[in-house]
Every structure is written in structure tokens, then in C-alpha cells.
Amino acid sequence: MRYIPITDQDIQDMLKETNLSSVESLFQSIPSSIRFKQDLALPMPLDEMELERHARQIASKNSTSQTHDTFIGEINYQHFIPSIVDTLSSNSAFYTAYTPYQPEVSQGTLEAIYQFQSYMTHLTGMDFSNASLYDGATAAAEALYMLTSSSRKKRAVLSSTLHPHVKEVIRTYAKMRNIEIEEIHSNDGTLAIHDAEDKFTEQTACFIVQIPNVFGLIEDLKPLYDKLSEKKIKLVVVILEPMLLGALMPYDPARVDIVCGEAQTFGIETCYGGPGLGFFTGKKELIRKIPGRIVGKTTDKEGREAYVMTLRAREQDIRREKATSNICTNHALNALRATIYLSTVGEDGLKAIARENINISHYAIDRIEKETPCQIPYKKPYFNEILVKIPTPHTHQEMIKKLYEKNILISKNNMGRFFPYLGESFVISFSEIHQISQIDNLILALKEVLS
């Protein structure tokens, strides 16, 4: 298929309009010494059939969950996606719909956003949900911005068991606003509560903690509720694997101010590099400070059900650096996929999937500990992933390569890089997609690679 952007006549017409004698004269302002004067070393053009074959050959070199057994988690989780999610979300009316800046003519988009908000508030136990954000890490950073700005406090405390990538994003945001960041240390994989005493000061706007944490462990927040309340510190819970909420409410919704994070788990393919699906929920009293927008449901003058843009803080558009947030949009297509997924599996289905995640991960991790040279350093409640320590003298990098040769993919994040006391270690993740035969292969491969 040939593509000719402009004709010779088009070129002559443009030169005449600009009063130039040649195309070459367009570039006279660029010094001759730095201009590229040769033909580009490009291959001959391909026809459509040849190009498609060439693209497939290149794509076949990729290693994916379709070609390898994948046990990567941390932020991006692999779950089964019912085919209806792809079928419905690829409808052109949804797929090409733009952000509803004119909400009265975007009833379908608004209804989908409203349903997404409803699901997220039901799951998290919070009073409101916004229309979605870009990803889990920036959702956590938006919570930091919102709470420091509204409280006029320039200090925040993080749990050291937040995922390092999320911490990095938060610290980047904080640097731009001169927000002081301090961390609470961990003890045996979870928060060291005693370390919070001196760090929760009157000048602290919020405390941000992740559940399950970076090691897959469930943090117990009960000892912190009163300490935070006494000093009027807002509590932010970051959830990067919301499938957990199908099995467990790991916090008291009445004692938490913001629950935010990543909802890629719900019907969105693992795509390392994005896009993700940030969610942001919270208590009613914070609703006018939120980043993004909220869609509501009402009736029109004829009594028909209608959806409207209920809340959208204009200062996010016009106040620039003074705004609580500069987020003026949402990930509508991914939010739609999550909505279709949650509608499809239903409440009972989500509980069943979460239980299956617990069962398969415990089965696999018990076998890893008993049958391989690996160690499970933290013996605490976890959901579907946990930290695994590699025996010396083996290295994480070496193990990745050897497992890859056996068609097995594990996380490239060596946790010892972020937490030096852990040495060579990584987080391994399991879900309902993993079959017993895949776990058998993993166990056998770990024994061979680490022997």
C-alpha cells in the first residue's frame, strides 16, 4: 500500500504561497556544517502483506505471558479477563469516546464512570470515588498533594514498606512542593509501630501506608488509629492489588481518610509501562479537595434518569501551581474495562477469585519453602505474593536468566537493591491463572537453578 503525503503540485503551491524558489531554501537558516546531506539508509518499502509478515516476525521475539509462565506481581498483576471485557470495551462508541468536557451530551460515558465510582466506593468502604486517575503511584502522590495543601502542613510520613517505585513518585511530587518526607521503619516485614512515636508530629499532614505491602504482607493498622487521630494526621491506605478486597477489608473504613491505588487487576492486561488505572476514594468531608472529577446521577425535568458532572474543581484547570491538583481528566477506557469486569464477575465471583488467589499462592509458596533451597523470611499473613530469599552464592540476576531459559518469568526487581539487609531476594506472585502443572515446573526449575 503506497502512501504519498504531498504531490509535486502541492509543493509548488506551498512555495508560491511562501515566496520561496525551492524546498532547499526552507532550510537556509540551518548551518550547512550540521545538515545531513546523504540519503537515509532505509530498506526498500514493503507492500501491506510483506509489512504485516515482517511485524509479526518482530513481535514473535517478545517474551509474554502467552509464551512463558509468568510470576511477576508487585504493581502489575495478571488475572483472567473474561472475553466480554474485550468485546464490549472495544465498541467504537466507547473506544473513541473523549473526555466528557460537554457532559450533557456524553450520557454513556458518564454512566460508565458513575458505575465505576459506585464499584470502587463499595469495594473500599469509602464515601466517594473520583472518576479514576492515571495509575496507582500518582494516585498516592495526589493524596499527598491534597492533604498537605488542605491542611497547610508541609510534612508527610511514609511507611518504608511502600513499594519503592511508589515512594519514588511520591518523593518526586514532594520535592516540587517542598514537602518534607520521613519514613517509618519496618520490623520483620511490616511496620515498626514503636518507630512512629517521634515521627507523628503536630506538623504532619498525613501518613501513607500500603496494604498488602511491598513484601505482600498485610499491615495491621489498629495500633495506629488513635495515635493518628490524636494529632489530626490523615491516614492514606495505598492498595496496588485490590483483588484483596474480595477476601479481606484490611482496615477500618471509619478510621481511614483516603484509600487509593492501582485497579489494573480488574480487567486490564498486564502492560509493563502502562497504562494503568488509578483509583481514588475517601471520606465525604474531603470531597471538595479531590483531584479529578466526580459523576453523579439525577433526573431531568421529565423525570428520566440522567448522569451529570457533579463535581470538578475548576481551580485544577486555572490556578496552576497553586492548585491542589492539575489532573483534569481520567482513564475512562480503563475505568470502563474495570466496570465491565466487576459487573461480569459480581460480588460472589470476586470473593471466589480472591479465595482462589489465596489458595493457589499458599499452596505454591509452601512448596517453594519445603522443596527448594529458597527461604521465605517473613512468616506473616499475606495475600497472593510474598518475598523469597535466594540462597548464597546465587544471585538474582543469574537466576532470572536461567529461569528465562526454562520459559519462566520472575520479577527483575532485586529487593536487596532497595532494602540492603535483604540480600538477594525478589517478590513472587500467584493468581487464579496459575495451574498446578505451572507450579510443578517452577519448583523443578528452582531446584535445578539453585542446586
N, C-alpha and C positions, 0 to 999 in steps of 0.2 A: 504494500500500500504506500503510495507516494504522498509526501506532504510538502507542498511548496508554500512557504509563508507569504512571499510577495513576488509579484511578477516584475519583469523589466519595465513595463509601463508604470507600475506603482512607484518604482524607484525614480523614474524620470519626473513623475508628477510631484514627488516629495522634494526633489532637487529644485524644481522650478519654483515651488512654493517657498523654499528657504533661500532662494537666490544663490545656490551653490552650483559649481560647474561639474563636480564629481563626488562620488561617495568618499573618495580619498580625502577630499577637502574637509570632511566632517571631523577628521582626526588630526588636523594640523596643530592643534593645541597640545598634543601629546608628543614629547620629545622623541625624535627618530631613534635615539640610542636605546630606548626602553620598549620600543614597539616590536612585537613578534611578527616577523616578515616571512615565515615559512608556512606551508600548508600543515594543518594538524595531521598527526599520524593516526588517522582513524581508519578502521577497516571499511570495506565496501558495504553499502547499505544492504539490508536483508528484506525480503518480502515478508508479509504478515505471517505466513506459515513457518518460515525459517526462524523468524524472530521469536515466535511462541515456543518452538522447539529449543532454541538457544536459552531462553529464560527458564524453561523447565530444567534444563541441564544444570544451570547455575543454582537453582532452588534446591535441587536434589542433594547438593553438598551440605545443606543445613542439617544440624542435629536438633531434632524436636521431640516432643512427647509422643509423636507418631512413629518415630524411628528408634527411640531409646526409652528405657524405663526411667522415669524422672521422679526424683525425691527431693525436689527443691521447694522451699517454702519461704519463710521469713516475712515477706510482704506480699508476694505474688503466689497465690495458691491455685492448685489445679483440682478442679472438681468436674463432675459430669454435668454437661449442659444439654438439657432436652432439646431436640431438634426444633421444637416450636419457637424457641427463643430466636434462633437464626431466621426462621421463616417469617415471623411477624415483624421483627425489628428491621428486616431488610425491605419491607414495604416502602416504596418510594416516598409515600406521604410522610413517613417517619424519617427515612434515611436522609432526605434532603431538606427537612424542615430546619429553619434557622431559629435562633433565639427569639422568643416572643416579645419583641420590643413594642409590638402593637397587640397586646394580649387579647383584646376583644375579638380579633379575627384568628386566634390560634387556639380554639377550644380543645382540639385533640391533643395538642402539645401540653396545654395547661392541665388537662385531665390526667395525662400520664404522669406529670410532675406531682400533682396532688396525690395520686396513688402511691408514688414513690415516698413522698413525705409521710404518708399515713403508715406505710410499712415500717419505715425507719423509727418513727416515734413508738410504734407498737413493740418493735424488737428491743429498743434501748430503754424503754420505760420513761423517756423524757417527754416534756410538754410540747415541744415543737421540733421540726426538722426544716432545714432550708432545702432549696431545690437541687442541691449537690454542689460539689467543688471538684477541683482537678484531680487530686489524689490524696492519700492519707497523710503524707508528710506535710504538705502545705495546709491541709485542714488543721493539723495540730499547731502549725505556725500561726494560722489565722486566729485560733483560740488564744494564743499568747498575745497577739496584737490587740484583740478585742478586750481582753481582761485587763491588760496593763493600761490601755488607753482610757477605758471607762472608769478605772479606779484611781487614775493619775499616780500609779505606783510604777517604778522603773526596775522592779526586781521580780524574778521568777525562779522557781526551784524545779529541777527535773529529777526524775528517777534515773539512776545510772543504768537501769535495765531497759530503758527505751532503746529501740533499735538504733544503732549508730548512724544509719542514713537519715532517720527521722531527726535525731539530735543535731546532725549537721545542718539540716534545713532550718530547724528552729534557731540555731545559733547564727546562721546567716541572716535571717529575718531580724533577730535581736540586735545584731551589730548595727544594722541600718537605723535603728531607733534608740540606740544607746541603752538598751535594756540589759541589766546585769543578770547573768545566769549562774546558778550554782547547782551542784548535783548532790543527791543523797546516795551514799554508797550502798552496795549490796552485801548480803551475808548469806552464803550458801545458795546463791542464785536468785534470791528475792530481796526486797527492800530491807535495809538495816534500820529498823524503826528508831533505835536509840540515836542514830545519826541525824534524825530530823529535828531534835530538840532545839539546837542552836541555829538551825538554818531556816526555821519557820519564824520569821520576824514580822513586826507590825508593818514593815515596808514591802512585804512580799505580796504580789498581786495574785499569784496562782501557783499551784503545784500540779505538774503534768506527769502522769504515770501510764504505763502500757500494760494491758491485760489481753491475752497472755503476753508475758514479757518477751524480750529478745531470745530467751532460752526456752520459750514455750511454757513457762511455769505460770500458775495462777497466783497473782498477788492478793494478799489479804489486807484489805484497807480498813477493817474495823478499828484497829488501834489508832488510826489517823483522824477519824472523823471529828472527834471532839477537839483535838489539837488544832485542826484547821479552822473549825468553827469559832473557837475562842479568839483567834487572831484575824478573823474575817478574810481568810485566804480561800479563794475559789479552787475547787477540785476539778481537774480535767482528766478524763479517762480516755486514752487512745486505744482503739481496737483495730488491729490490722487483719484479724481473722474473725469476722463477725459470725461465721458458722457456729462459733462457740455459743452464741446467744440462743441457738436452738436447743442447747442442753443445759445451760447454766446462766443465771444472772449473777455475775461475779462482783457486784457492788450493790449498795442500797441506793436506788434511784432518788430517794428523798434527800440523800446526803451528797449527791454529785451535782455539779453545776453544768458541765459540758461533757458530752460523750461524742467523740468524733473519730474519724479514721478512714480506713480503706474498705470499700464494698465490692472490690473486683471479684471476690469469691462468688457473688451472686450473678451467674450467667455471663461472665465476661472472660474471654480466653486469656490465658497467661501470655503476656506480651512484654518481654523484658525491655523496658524503656518507655512503656506506656502505650495507650492511655490507660489511666486508672479511673477510679470513681470515688472521689472524696465525699464523705457524708459529715454532716454537722448537726447535732441535736443538742437541746439544752432546756433549762428551766424558763418558764414563761417570763419572769421578770427581766431576763436578758434579751428578749426577742427583738427589741428595737436597736440593739447594738450589733446584730449578727452580720456576718459577711454574706453577700449574695442576695437572694430573694426568697420570698415565700408565696406560694399559690394557695388561694382559699376557694371554698365552694359557697355559692349563694343561689338566689333565684332571681330571674329577670322580672320585668314588670308584668309579664304574662304568666308568672308562676312557674316557669320552666327552670330546671336545674342549669346552673351556669358556673363557670370557673373564671376566676379573676386574679390578677396580680395584686395580692393583698398587701404585701409589704416589699418595698425596695428602697433602701436608703439612698436618696439622691446625692448625699454628700460623698458617697463612694465614687460617683462619676465626676464631681466638680471640685472637691476640696483637695484632691491630690495628696500631698504628703501629710496633710492634717486629717485625712480620712482614717476611720478605723480600719477600713479595708479598701482595696482598689479592685476587688473581684466584682465584676458587673454581669457575669454570665454564669453558666452552669454546664455540666456534661450531660446534656439532655438525652443523647442517644444511649449512652451507657446507663444512665438512670432508667431509661425505658427498658433496656435489657434486664436490669436487676428487677424491675417491676414485673416483667413477664415471667422471669424465673420464679420469683416469690409467689406470684399468682398460680403458677403451674404446680409447684411442689406443695403449697399450702402449709398451714401451721403444723399439722401432724407429719407431713412429709419432711419438713425442715428438722423437726425433732428426730425423726428416724435417720436422716442423713447424718446429723450431728452424733447420734449414738453410734452409727457405723464408723464414723471417723474415730471415735474413742476406742471402739473395739479393735479395729484393724491396727491403729497406732500402738496400742498397748501390746497386742499380740506380736507385732514386728519388733518393738523395742525390747520386750522381754527376751526375744530370741537373739537380738543383737548382743545383749548383755551376757547371755548364758553361752552362746555358741561361737562368738567371735572374740578376738583379742581387744575389742573396743571397750571403753568404760562409759558408764552413764553417771557422771559426777553428782548430779542433783537428784535426790530421791524425794521429790515433792510432787503434788498434783500438777498435771499438765493436760493439755488438750490433744492436739494431733501432731505436735512436733516437740523435739527435745534436743538438748546439747549432747553431742557424742565426742568423747576424747580419744585421740589416736595414740596408740602405744609407741613409745620410742623404739628404734630410731627413725620410724617412718614420719614423713611429712605430709601435710595436707595437699600440697601441690603435686607431690608424687602420686598420692592416692587418687586424685582427680583424674590424672592421665591414665592410670591403669584401669580404673573403673570405666572410663570412657571407651577404652578398647574393648570392654566387655558389654558395651551398649547400655551403660548405666550413667545417669547424670546426677551429680550432687552439687550442693551449693559451693560456689567459688569463694565465699566469704570465710576466711580463716578467722575464727573468733579470737584467736590468740593475738591477732593484729590489733584488735580493739580493746581486748582485755588480756594483757600480757601474762597475768597469773594463770590463764587457762592453757597456755602452751598450744600445741597443735590440736585444734578442735573445730567442729562445724555443727550446724543445726540440720537435722534431717526431719523431713516432713512426710506424713502419710495421709491419705484420704480414702473416700469410698471407691475411688477409681482403681486402687491397687488390689490385685488378685494375689492369692496365696502363692501361685507359681512365680510371680514377680518378686515376692519377698523371699522365696526359696533361692532364686537367682542372686538376689542381693546378699543374702547370708553366705552363700557359697563363694561369691566374688570377694567379699570382705575377708573371709578366711584365707583365700588364696593370695590376695594382695598384701595382707598384713602378716603373712606367715614368716 
